[in-house]
Amino acid sequence: RMAAAPPSYCFVAFPPCSKDGLVVFGKNSARPRDEVQEVVYFAAADHAPGSKVECTYIEIEQVPKTHAVVLSRPSWLWGAEMGANEHGVCVANEAVVTREPASESEALLGMDLVRLGLERGATAKEALDVIVALLEEHGQGGNYYEDGSSCHTFQSAFLIVDRNEAWVLETSGKYWAAEKITEGVKCICNQLSLTTKIDAEHPELRNYVRSQGWWSGDSDFNFSEVFSLADDHLACSSGRESLEKQGGDVSAQAMIDVLRDKDSGVCVDSESFLTTASIVSVLPQDSSFPCVHYFTGTPDPSRSIFKPFIFVDDVKSVPKVQSPSFGNDDPAKKIPRFQEKPDRRHELYKAHEWARSLLENDQDKGQKLMRIMLDLEKQGLEAMEDILTRTEILDPAEVVDLFYDCVDTELKFFK
């Protein structure tokens, strides 16, 4: 059993640490090396009373209205590693190990809760309330990986961000605590980080840990100390240091640079794990400006490019970053699960595999290709900066094909 939680990193930076009144959010999703992530958009929708929604393993009640969302997700599951909604809410999760073993019984995955929070919450606090209510009702559990030979289970932590504030939510079973953040920089990784500053918590949390004999009530209640295994709760210092090195100037580009950093460990490329996808979001505190969400849709951000997405009505769908669908024949949906592994690679993933092999095997051509890719990325970043500094209102027609065109151009370079 792969006991270590995958070492993903999530970040947020608030003014004055970030540039131009922007909140900047980022995540590297570390997952099993061969897992494919896709980028998918779901429009806002109304649902009939009594509707159900089929999550990765269980079915739950649907709500009357779900928000439009864009998600980066392992393509075998329903939820997401990270994503955003049309109201400028971003959510990312972390697998964590606590002193309580995570349940193998199929329930909601941490990744399902990411998507449910985005679909149902119009602010960061609303998304948090959604997630903890669903945890209370359905619990968390089930295999985190597409692996028929063993069950890998984890507890969940979340970074939930909007234009005004962020919440770090950490959970163990249905118990949870959360801290609100409105300034500075915050990094969370695959271990608990909340200590004594707790701004919201499960109403029974302290009674529960007292009854377990984990806290006497005589000292300050420290969530990480109470719930971590031994000395596992060292804050993700390398991640925070990389971000703090940017000084008071955390921009989209600075966040991308941090996510690409292999020396700090933020960009994971190890025997078991790889950063299989990344996101950076820029949320202007002035709500008359649109939020911009950059996705790679491909592994290893140091060899991928971040492509911008902006929510507008009728945004063009991008099948080239979507994995093939196997419907009810999907081995992830049949019981026993994961008896075989279908080829889930999407078109961009396949093209990118070719580019990665070029980068590894032919230095001259590889470096030339990388320069072209980074130049393409830079054009996208500059165009977005222009949109975020203009005085006139954005014309939706200008960005309806934005993400589509960026993926298309990237594919052309690889061909």
C-alpha positions as a Markdown table, in Angstrom:
| # | Residue | x | y | z |
|---|---|---|---|---|
| 1 | Arg | 0.0 | 0.0 | 0.0 |
| 2 | Met | 1.4 | 3.4 | -1.0 |
| 3 | Ala | 1.2 | 4.9 | 2.5 |
| 4 | Ala | 2.6 | 8.3 | 1.7 |
| 5 | Ala | 0.1 | 10.8 | 0.5 |
| 6 | Pro | 1.0 | 12.3 | -2.9 |
| 7 | Pro | 3.0 | 15.5 | -2.4 |
| 8 | Ser | 0.8 | 18.0 | -4.1 |
| 9 | Tyr | 1.3 | 21.7 | -3.3 |
| 10 | Cys | -1.4 | 24.4 | -3.2 |
| 11 | Phe | -0.8 | 28.2 | -2.9 |
| 12 | Val | -2.6 | 31.5 | -2.5 |
| 13 | Ala | -1.1 | 35.0 | -2.3 |
| 14 | Phe | -3.1 | 38.1 | -1.3 |
| 15 | Pro | -2.2 | 41.7 | -1.8 |
| 16 | Pro | 0.1 | 43.3 | -0.7 |
| 17 | Cys | 2.2 | 40.1 | -1.4 |
| 18 | Ser | 0.6 | 39.8 | -4.8 |
| 19 | Lys | 0.6 | 42.3 | -7.7 |
| 20 | Asp | -2.0 | 44.9 | -8.7 |
| 21 | Gly | -4.8 | 44.0 | -6.3 |
| 22 | Leu | -5.0 | 40.4 | -7.5 |
| 23 | Val | -5.4 | 37.2 | -5.5 |
| 24 | Val | -3.2 | 34.5 | -7.1 |
| 25 | Phe | -4.0 | 30.8 | -6.6 |
| 26 | Gly | -2.0 | 27.8 | -7.8 |
| 27 | Lys | -1.8 | 24.0 | -7.4 |
| 28 | Asn | 0.5 | 21.2 | -8.6 |
| 29 | Ser | -1.4 | 18.0 | -8.6 |
| 30 | Ala | 0.9 | 15.1 | -7.7 |
| 31 | Arg | -0.6 | 11.8 | -8.7 |
| 32 | Pro | 0.5 | 8.3 | -9.8 |
| 33 | Arg | 2.9 | 8.8 | -12.7 |
| 34 | Asp | 0.8 | 7.3 | -15.5 |
| 35 | Glu | -2.5 | 8.9 | -14.6 |
| 36 | Val | -4.0 | 11.2 | -17.2 |
| 37 | Gln | -5.7 | 14.5 | -16.2 |
| 38 | Glu | -8.2 | 16.1 | -18.4 |
| 39 | Val | -9.6 | 19.7 | -18.4 |
| 40 | Val | -13.4 | 19.8 | -18.5 |
| 41 | Tyr | -16.1 | 22.5 | -18.5 |
| 42 | Phe | -19.6 | 22.1 | -17.3 |
| 43 | Ala | -22.2 | 24.8 | -17.9 |
| 44 | Ala | -24.5 | 26.1 | -15.1 |
| 45 | Ala | -27.6 | 23.9 | -14.9 |
| 46 | Asp | -31.0 | 23.7 | -13.3 |
| 47 | His | -32.0 | 20.3 | -11.9 |
| 48 | Ala | -35.5 | 18.9 | -11.3 |
| 49 | Pro | -36.6 | 18.4 | -7.7 |
| 50 | Gly | -35.6 | 14.9 | -6.4 |
| 51 | Ser | -32.7 | 14.6 | -8.9 |
| 52 | Lys | -29.7 | 12.6 | -7.9 |
| 53 | Val | -26.0 | 13.1 | -8.9 |
| 54 | Glu | -23.7 | 10.1 | -9.5 |
| 55 | Cys | -20.3 | 11.0 | -7.9 |
| 56 | Thr | -17.2 | 8.7 | -8.2 |
| 57 | Tyr | -18.6 | 5.9 | -6.0 |
| 58 | Ile | -21.9 | 7.0 | -4.6 |
| 59 | Glu | -25.1 | 8.8 | -5.6 |
| 60 | Ile | -26.2 | 11.8 | -3.6 |
| 61 | Glu | -29.1 | 14.4 | -3.8 |
| 62 | Gln | -28.6 | 17.0 | -6.5 |
| 63 | Val | -29.3 | 20.7 | -5.7 |
| 64 | Pro | -31.8 | 22.8 | -7.8 |
| 65 | Lys | -29.0 | 24.8 | -9.4 |
| 66 | Thr | -25.3 | 24.1 | -10.1 |
| 67 | His | -22.8 | 26.8 | -11.1 |
| 68 | Ala | -20.6 | 26.6 | -14.3 |
| 69 | Val | -17.3 | 25.0 | -13.4 |
| 70 | Val | -13.9 | 24.3 | -15.1 |
| 71 | Leu | -12.0 | 21.3 | -13.7 |
| 72 | Ser | -8.7 | 19.6 | -13.9 |
| 73 | Arg | -9.4 | 16.0 | -13.0 |
| 74 | Pro | -8.0 | 12.4 | -13.2 |
| 75 | Ser | -10.1 | 11.3 | -16.1 |
| 76 | Trp | -11.4 | 8.1 | -14.4 |
| 77 | Leu | -13.3 | 9.9 | -11.6 |
| 78 | Trp | -16.2 | 12.3 | -11.3 |
| 79 | Gly | -14.7 | 15.0 | -9.1 |
| 80 | Ala | -11.6 | 17.1 | -9.6 |
| 81 | Glu | -8.1 | 17.7 | -8.2 |
| 82 | Met | -8.7 | 21.5 | -8.7 |
| 83 | Gly | -10.8 | 23.9 | -10.5 |
| 84 | Ala | -12.9 | 27.1 | -10.5 |
| 85 | Asn | -16.4 | 28.3 | -10.9 |
| 86 | Glu | -18.1 | 31.2 | -12.7 |
| 87 | His | -18.2 | 33.2 | -9.4 |
| 88 | Gly | -14.4 | 33.3 | -9.0 |
| 89 | Val | -14.2 | 30.5 | -6.4 |
| 90 | Cys | -11.2 | 28.2 | -6.7 |
| 91 | Val | -10.8 | 24.9 | -4.8 |
| 92 | Ala | -8.0 | 22.4 | -4.6 |
| 93 | Asn | -7.6 | 19.4 | -2.4 |
| 94 | Glu | -4.7 | 17.6 | -0.7 |
| 95 | Ala | -4.6 | 14.0 | 0.4 |
| 96 | Val | -3.4 | 13.8 | 4.0 |
| 97 | Val | -2.7 | 11.1 | 6.5 |
| 98 | Thr | -4.0 | 11.6 | 10.0 |
| 99 | Arg | -3.8 | 9.4 | 13.1 |
| 100 | Glu | -7.3 | 8.1 | 12.1 |
| 101 | Pro | -7.1 | 5.6 | 9.2 |
| 102 | Ala | -9.1 | 6.8 | 6.2 |
| 103 | Ser | -12.1 | 4.6 | 5.3 |
| 104 | Glu | -11.9 | 2.1 | 2.6 |
| 105 | Ser | -15.8 | 2.1 | 2.3 |
| 106 | Glu | -16.9 | 3.9 | -0.8 |
| 107 | Ala | -18.2 | 7.3 | 0.1 |
| 108 | Leu | -17.3 | 10.8 | -1.3 |
| 109 | Leu | -13.7 | 11.2 | -2.4 |
| 110 | Gly | -11.8 | 14.4 | -1.5 |
| 111 | Met | -11.9 | 15.1 | -5.2 |
| 112 | Asp | -15.7 | 14.8 | -5.4 |
| 113 | Leu | -15.9 | 17.4 | -2.6 |
| 114 | Val | -13.8 | 19.8 | -4.7 |
| 115 | Arg | -16.3 | 19.6 | -7.5 |
| 116 | Leu | -19.4 | 19.7 | -5.3 |
| 117 | Gly | -18.0 | 22.8 | -3.5 |
| 118 | Leu | -17.5 | 24.6 | -6.8 |
| 119 | Glu | -20.8 | 23.6 | -8.2 |
| 120 | Arg | -22.8 | 24.7 | -5.1 |
| 121 | Gly | -20.8 | 27.6 | -3.6 |
| 122 | Ala | -20.8 | 31.2 | -4.9 |
| 123 | Thr | -18.2 | 32.3 | -2.4 |
| 124 | Ala | -15.3 | 30.5 | -0.6 |
| 125 | Lys | -17.2 | 30.3 | 2.6 |
| 126 | Glu | -20.3 | 28.9 | 0.9 |
| 127 | Ala | -18.1 | 26.2 | -0.8 |
| 128 | Leu | -16.6 | 25.4 | 2.6 |
| 129 | Asp | -20.1 | 25.1 | 4.2 |
| 130 | Val | -21.2 | 22.8 | 1.3 |
| 131 | Ile | -18.1 | 20.5 | 1.7 |
| 132 | Val | -18.5 | 20.1 | 5.5 |
| 133 | Ala | -22.2 | 19.5 | 5.3 |
| 134 | Leu | -21.7 | 16.7 | 2.7 |
| 135 | Leu | -18.9 | 15.2 | 4.8 |
| 136 | Glu | -21.3 | 15.1 | 7.8 |
| 137 | Glu | -24.0 | 13.5 | 5.7 |
| 138 | His | -22.0 | 11.0 | 3.5 |
| 139 | Gly | -18.5 | 10.8 | 4.9 |
| 140 | Gln | -15.3 | 10.4 | 2.9 |
| 141 | Gly | -13.7 | 7.1 | 1.7 |
| 142 | Gly | -12.8 | 4.8 | -1.2 |
| 143 | Asn | -9.8 | 4.3 | -3.4 |
| 144 | Tyr | -7.9 | 7.4 | -4.4 |
| 145 | Tyr | -6.2 | 5.7 | -7.3 |
| 146 | Glu | -7.3 | 3.7 | -10.3 |
| 147 | Asp | -5.8 | 0.5 | -8.8 |
| 148 | Gly | -7.5 | -2.8 | -8.7 |
| 149 | Ser | -4.8 | -4.5 | -6.7 |
| 150 | Ser | -5.0 | -2.3 | -3.5 |
| 151 | Cys | -7.0 | 0.4 | -1.9 |
| 152 | His | -5.2 | 3.7 | -1.3 |
| 153 | Thr | -7.2 | 5.8 | 1.1 |
| 154 | Phe | -6.6 | 9.3 | 2.6 |
| 155 | Gln | -8.2 | 12.1 | 4.5 |
| 156 | Ser | -8.6 | 15.4 | 2.8 |
| 157 | Ala | -7.4 | 19.0 | 3.2 |
| 158 | Phe | -8.7 | 21.8 | 1.0 |
| 159 | Leu | -7.6 | 25.3 | -0.1 |
| 160 | Ile | -10.8 | 27.3 | -1.0 |
| 161 | Val | -10.3 | 30.8 | -2.4 |
| 162 | Asp | -12.4 | 33.6 | -3.8 |
| 163 | Arg | -11.7 | 37.3 | -4.6 |
| 164 | Asn | -11.8 | 38.4 | -1.0 |
| 165 | Glu | -10.6 | 35.5 | 1.2 |
| 166 | Ala | -9.3 | 32.0 | 1.5 |
| 167 | Trp | -10.1 | 29.1 | 3.8 |
| 168 | Val | -7.8 | 26.2 | 4.7 |
| 169 | Leu | -10.1 | 23.3 | 5.6 |
| 170 | Glu | -8.6 | 20.2 | 7.1 |
| 171 | Thr | -10.5 | 17.0 | 7.8 |
| 172 | Ser | -10.3 | 13.6 | 9.5 |
| 173 | Gly | -13.3 | 11.5 | 8.8 |
| 174 | Lys | -16.3 | 13.9 | 9.3 |
| 175 | Tyr | -14.4 | 16.1 | 11.8 |
| 176 | Trp | -12.8 | 19.3 | 10.5 |
| 177 | Ala | -11.3 | 22.7 | 11.3 |
| 178 | Ala | -10.7 | 25.7 | 9.1 |
| 179 | Glu | -8.7 | 28.9 | 9.1 |
| 180 | Lys | -9.7 | 32.0 | 7.3 |
| 181 | Ile | -6.9 | 33.9 | 5.4 |
| 182 | Thr | -7.2 | 37.4 | 3.9 |
| 183 | Glu | -3.5 | 38.5 | 3.6 |
| 184 | Gly | 0.0 | 37.2 | 3.0 |
| 185 | Val | 0.8 | 33.9 | 1.3 |
| 186 | Lys | -0.3 | 30.4 | 2.3 |
| 187 | Cys | 1.0 | 27.0 | 1.1 |
| 188 | Ile | -0.6 | 23.7 | 2.0 |
| 189 | Cys | 0.8 | 20.3 | 1.1 |
| 190 | Asn | 0.2 | 16.7 | 2.0 |
| 191 | Gln | 0.2 | 17.1 | 5.8 |
| 192 | Leu | -1.9 | 19.0 | 8.3 |
| 193 | Ser | -1.0 | 22.6 | 8.8 |
| 194 | Leu | -3.7 | 24.2 | 11.1 |
| 195 | Thr | -2.5 | 24.8 | 14.6 |
| 196 | Thr | -4.3 | 27.0 | 17.2 |
| 197 | Lys | -5.8 | 29.7 | 14.9 |
| 198 | Ile | -9.1 | 28.0 | 14.0 |
| 199 | Asp | -11.9 | 30.2 | 12.7 |
| 200 | Ala | -14.6 | 27.5 | 12.2 |
| 201 | Glu | -14.8 | 23.8 | 13.3 |
| 202 | His | -17.0 | 20.8 | 13.6 |
| 203 | Pro | -19.3 | 21.5 | 16.6 |
| 204 | Glu | -18.3 | 18.2 | 18.2 |
| 205 | Leu | -14.6 | 18.3 | 17.3 |
| 206 | Arg | -13.2 | 19.0 | 20.8 |
| 207 | Asn | -15.5 | 16.6 | 22.6 |
| 208 | Tyr | -14.5 | 13.9 | 20.1 |
| 209 | Val | -10.8 | 14.3 | 20.5 |
| 210 | Arg | -11.2 | 14.4 | 24.3 |
| 211 | Ser | -13.2 | 11.2 | 24.2 |
| 212 | Gln | -10.4 | 9.6 | 22.2 |
| 213 | Gly | -7.8 | 10.6 | 24.8 |
| 214 | Trp | -5.9 | 12.7 | 22.2 |
| 215 | Trp | -6.3 | 16.0 | 24.0 |
| 216 | Ser | -6.8 | 16.7 | 27.7 |
| 217 | Gly | -8.3 | 20.1 | 27.3 |
| 218 | Asp | -5.6 | 21.6 | 29.6 |
| 219 | Ser | -3.5 | 23.1 | 26.7 |
| 220 | Asp | -4.4 | 25.2 | 23.7 |
| 221 | Phe | -6.2 | 23.1 | 21.1 |
| 222 | Asn | -3.7 | 22.5 | 18.2 |
| 223 | Phe | -5.4 | 20.7 | 15.3 |
| 224 | Ser | -2.2 | 19.4 | 13.7 |
| 225 | Glu | -0.7 | 18.2 | 16.9 |
| 226 | Val | -3.9 | 16.4 | 17.9 |
| 227 | Phe | -4.6 | 14.7 | 14.5 |
| 228 | Ser | -1.1 | 14.2 | 13.0 |
| 229 | Leu | 0.9 | 11.0 | 13.2 |
| 230 | Ala | 3.9 | 11.8 | 15.4 |
| 231 | Asp | 5.9 | 14.7 | 13.9 |
| 232 | Asp | 4.2 | 14.7 | 10.5 |
| 233 | His | 2.8 | 18.3 | 10.8 |
| 234 | Leu | 5.7 | 20.4 | 9.6 |
| 235 | Ala | 4.3 | 23.2 | 7.4 |
| 236 | Cys | 5.3 | 22.9 | 3.8 |
| 237 | Ser | 8.2 | 25.3 | 4.3 |
| 238 | Ser | 9.9 | 24.7 | 0.9 |
| 239 | Gly | 6.7 | 25.7 | -0.9 |
| 240 | Arg | 6.2 | 28.8 | 1.1 |
| 241 | Glu | 9.8 | 29.9 | 0.9 |
| 242 | Ser | 9.7 | 29.6 | -2.9 |
| 243 | Leu | 6.7 | 31.9 | -3.0 |
| 244 | Glu | 8.0 | 34.3 | -0.4 |
| 245 | Lys | 11.2 | 34.7 | -2.5 |
| 246 | Gln | 8.9 | 36.5 | -5.1 |
| 247 | Gly | 8.6 | 39.4 | -2.5 |
| 248 | Gly | 5.6 | 41.5 | -2.9 |
| 249 | Asp | 5.2 | 40.7 | -6.5 |
| 250 | Val | 3.4 | 37.4 | -6.8 |
| 251 | Ser | 1.9 | 37.5 | -10.3 |
| 252 | Ala | 0.6 | 34.7 | -12.5 |
| 253 | Gln | 4.1 | 34.3 | -13.9 |
| 254 | Ala | 5.7 | 34.2 | -10.5 |
| 255 | Met | 3.2 | 31.5 | -9.4 |
| 256 | Ile | 4.0 | 29.5 | -12.6 |
| 257 | Asp | 7.7 | 29.8 | -11.8 |
| 258 | Val | 7.1 | 28.4 | -8.3 |
| 259 | Leu | 5.1 | 25.5 | -9.7 |
| 260 | Arg | 7.9 | 24.6 | -12.1 |
| 261 | Asp | 10.5 | 24.5 | -9.4 |
| 262 | Lys | 11.9 | 20.9 | -9.1 |
| 263 | Asp | 14.7 | 21.8 | -6.7 |
| 264 | Ser | 12.3 | 22.9 | -4.0 |
| 265 | Gly | 10.2 | 19.7 | -4.4 |
| 266 | Val | 7.1 | 21.7 | -5.5 |
| 267 | Cys | 7.3 | 20.2 | -8.9 |
| 268 | Val | 7.2 | 16.5 | -8.2 |
| 269 | Asp | 8.9 | 14.0 | -10.5 |
| 270 | Ser | 9.7 | 10.9 | -8.4 |
| 271 | Glu | 9.6 | 7.1 | -8.8 |
| 272 | Ser | 5.9 | 6.9 | -7.6 |
| 273 | Phe | 4.6 | 10.4 | -8.3 |
| 274 | Leu | 4.5 | 13.0 | -11.0 |
| 275 | Thr | 2.9 | 16.5 | -11.2 |
| 276 | Thr | 0.3 | 15.3 | -13.7 |
| 277 | Ala | -1.4 | 18.7 | -14.1 |
| 278 | Ser | -1.3 | 22.3 | -12.8 |
| 279 | Ile | -3.5 | 25.3 | -12.4 |
| 280 | Val | -2.9 | 29.0 | -11.7 |
| 281 | Ser | -5.8 | 31.4 | -11.2 |
| 282 | Val | -5.8 | 35.2 | -11.0 |
| 283 | Leu | -8.7 | 36.7 | -9.1 |
| 284 | Pro | -9.0 | 40.5 | -9.3 |
| 285 | Gln | -10.4 | 41.9 | -6.0 |
| 286 | Asp | -12.3 | 44.4 | -8.2 |
| 287 | Ser | -15.3 | 42.3 | -9.4 |
| 288 | Ser | -15.7 | 44.3 | -12.6 |
| 289 | Phe | -12.7 | 42.4 | -13.9 |
| 290 | Pro | -12.9 | 38.8 | -15.0 |
| 291 | Cys | -11.0 | 36.0 | -13.3 |
| 292 | Val | -8.4 | 34.1 | -15.4 |
| 293 | His | -7.7 | 30.4 | -14.9 |
| 294 | Tyr | -4.6 | 28.9 | -16.5 |
| 295 | Phe | -4.5 | 25.1 | -17.0 |
| 296 | Thr | -1.7 | 22.8 | -18.3 |
| 297 | Gly | -3.8 | 19.7 | -19.0 |
| 298 | Thr | -0.5 | 17.9 | -19.3 |
| 299 | Pro | 2.1 | 16.5 | -16.9 |
| 300 | Asp | 5.2 | 18.3 | -15.5 |
| 301 | Pro | 4.7 | 22.0 | -15.5 |
| 302 | Ser | 8.4 | 22.6 | -16.3 |
| 303 | Arg | 7.7 | 21.0 | -19.7 |
| 304 | Ser | 4.1 | 22.2 | -20.1 |
| 305 | Ile | 2.4 | 25.5 | -20.9 |
| 306 | Phe | -0.2 | 27.3 | -18.9 |
| 307 | Lys | -3.3 | 28.2 | -21.1 |
| 308 | Pro | -5.9 | 30.7 | -20.1 |
| 309 | Phe | -9.6 | 30.2 | -19.6 |
| 310 | Ile | -12.2 | 32.8 | -18.8 |
| 311 | Phe | -15.8 | 32.1 | -17.9 |
| 312 | Val | -18.3 | 33.5 | -20.5 |
| 313 | Asp | -21.6 | 32.2 | -21.8 |
| 314 | Asp | -21.3 | 29.6 | -24.5 |
| 315 | Val | -17.6 | 29.1 | -24.0 |
| 316 | Lys | -16.3 | 26.8 | -26.7 |
| 317 | Ser | -15.7 | 23.2 | -25.5 |
| 318 | Val | -12.2 | 21.7 | -26.0 |
| 319 | Pro | -12.5 | 18.0 | -26.8 |
| 320 | Lys | -8.7 | 17.8 | -27.4 |
| 321 | Val | -8.0 | 18.0 | -23.6 |
| 322 | Gln | -10.9 | 15.6 | -22.8 |
| 323 | Ser | -10.2 | 11.9 | -22.3 |
| 324 | Pro | -12.3 | 9.3 | -24.2 |
| 325 | Ser | -15.5 | 8.4 | -22.4 |
| 326 | Phe | -16.2 | 4.7 | -21.8 |
| 327 | Gly | -19.7 | 5.2 | -20.3 |
| 328 | Asn | -21.0 | 2.3 | -18.2 |
| 329 | Asp | -18.3 | 0.0 | -19.6 |
| 330 | Asp | -15.7 | 2.0 | -17.7 |
| 331 | Pro | -13.8 | -0.4 | -15.4 |
| 332 | Ala | -13.9 | 2.4 | -12.8 |
| 333 | Lys | -17.7 | 2.1 | -12.8 |
| 334 | Lys | -18.0 | -1.7 | -12.7 |
| 335 | Ile | -17.7 | -3.8 | -9.5 |
| 336 | Pro | -15.1 | -5.1 | -8.7 |
| 337 | Arg | -13.6 | -1.9 | -9.9 |
| 338 | Phe | -10.4 | -1.3 | -11.9 |
| 339 | Gln | -10.0 | -4.8 | -13.3 |
| 340 | Glu | -8.4 | -3.2 | -16.3 |
| 341 | Lys | -7.0 | 0.1 | -17.2 |
| 342 | Pro | -8.2 | 1.6 | -20.5 |
| 343 | Asp | -6.2 | 4.1 | -22.5 |
| 344 | Arg | -7.4 | 7.5 | -21.2 |
| 345 | Arg | -4.9 | 9.7 | -23.0 |
| 346 | His | -6.5 | 12.7 | -24.8 |
| 347 | Glu | -5.1 | 14.3 | -27.9 |
| 348 | Leu | -3.1 | 17.0 | -26.1 |
| 349 | Tyr | -1.7 | 14.4 | -23.7 |
| 350 | Lys | -0.5 | 12.2 | -26.6 |
| 351 | Ala | 1.1 | 15.1 | -28.5 |
| 352 | His | 2.8 | 16.3 | -25.3 |
| 353 | Glu | 4.2 | 12.8 | -24.7 |
| 354 | Trp | 6.0 | 13.2 | -28.1 |
| 355 | Ala | 7.3 | 16.6 | -27.0 |
| 356 | Arg | 8.5 | 15.3 | -23.7 |
| 357 | Ser | 10.4 | 12.5 | -25.4 |
| 358 | Leu | 12.0 | 15.1 | -27.7 |
| 359 | Leu | 13.0 | 17.2 | -24.7 |
| 360 | Glu | 14.6 | 14.2 | -23.1 |
| 361 | Asn | 16.3 | 12.8 | -26.2 |
| 362 | Asp | 17.3 | 15.6 | -28.4 |
| 363 | Gln | 18.7 | 18.6 | -26.5 |
| 364 | Asp | 18.9 | 21.1 | -29.4 |
| 365 | Lys | 15.5 | 20.4 | -30.8 |
| 366 | Gly | 14.0 | 20.0 | -27.3 |
| 367 | Gln | 15.3 | 23.4 | -26.2 |
| 368 | Lys | 14.1 | 25.0 | -29.4 |
| 369 | Leu | 10.6 | 23.5 | -28.9 |
| 370 | Met | 10.6 | 24.7 | -25.2 |
| 371 | Arg | 11.5 | 28.2 | -26.3 |
| 372 | Ile | 8.6 | 28.3 | -28.7 |
| 373 | Met | 6.2 | 26.9 | -26.1 |
| 374 | Leu | 7.3 | 29.4 | -23.5 |
| 375 | Asp | 6.9 | 32.2 | -26.0 |
| 376 | Leu | 3.4 | 31.0 | -26.7 |
| 377 | Glu | 2.6 | 31.0 | -23.0 |
| 378 | Lys | 4.1 | 34.5 | -22.6 |
| 379 | Gln | 1.8 | 35.8 | -25.3 |
| 380 | Gly | -1.2 | 34.4 | -23.5 |
| 381 | Leu | 0.0 | 35.9 | -20.2 |
| 382 | Glu | 0.5 | 39.3 | -21.7 |
| 383 | Ala | -2.9 | 39.2 | -23.5 |
| 384 | Met | -4.6 | 38.4 | -20.1 |
| 385 | Glu | -2.6 | 41.2 | -18.3 |
| 386 | Asp | -4.0 | 43.6 | -20.9 |
| 387 | Ile | -7.6 | 42.4 | -20.2 |
| 388 | Leu | -7.0 | 42.8 | -16.4 |
| 389 | Thr | -5.6 | 46.4 | -16.7 |
| 390 | Arg | -8.1 | 47.8 | -19.3 |
| 391 | Thr | -10.7 | 50.3 | -18.4 |
| 392 | Glu | -13.4 | 49.1 | -20.8 |
| 393 | Ile | -15.6 | 46.0 | -20.0 |
| 394 | Leu | -14.5 | 42.7 | -21.6 |
| 395 | Asp | -16.5 | 41.7 | -24.7 |
| 396 | Pro | -17.3 | 38.0 | -24.1 |
| 397 | Ala | -17.0 | 37.2 | -27.8 |
| 398 | Glu | -13.3 | 38.1 | -27.5 |
| 399 | Val | -12.6 | 35.1 | -25.1 |
| 400 | Val | -15.2 | 32.6 | -26.0 |
| 401 | Asp | -12.6 | 30.6 | -28.0 |
| 402 | Leu | -9.7 | 31.5 | -25.8 |
| 403 | Phe | -8.8 | 28.2 | -24.2 |
| 404 | Tyr | -9.7 | 26.3 | -27.4 |
| 405 | Asp | -7.4 | 28.4 | -29.5 |
| 406 | Cys | -4.5 | 28.1 | -27.0 |
| 407 | Val | -4.8 | 24.3 | -27.0 |
| 408 | Asp | -5.1 | 24.3 | -30.8 |
| 409 | Thr | -2.0 | 26.4 | -31.2 |
| 410 | Glu | 0.0 | 24.2 | -28.8 |
| 411 | Leu | -1.1 | 21.1 | -30.8 |
| 412 | Lys | 0.1 | 22.7 | -34.0 |
| 413 | Phe | 3.5 | 23.3 | -32.6 |
| 414 | Phe | 3.8 | 19.7 | -31.5 |
| 415 | Lys | 2.8 | 18.5 | -34.9 |
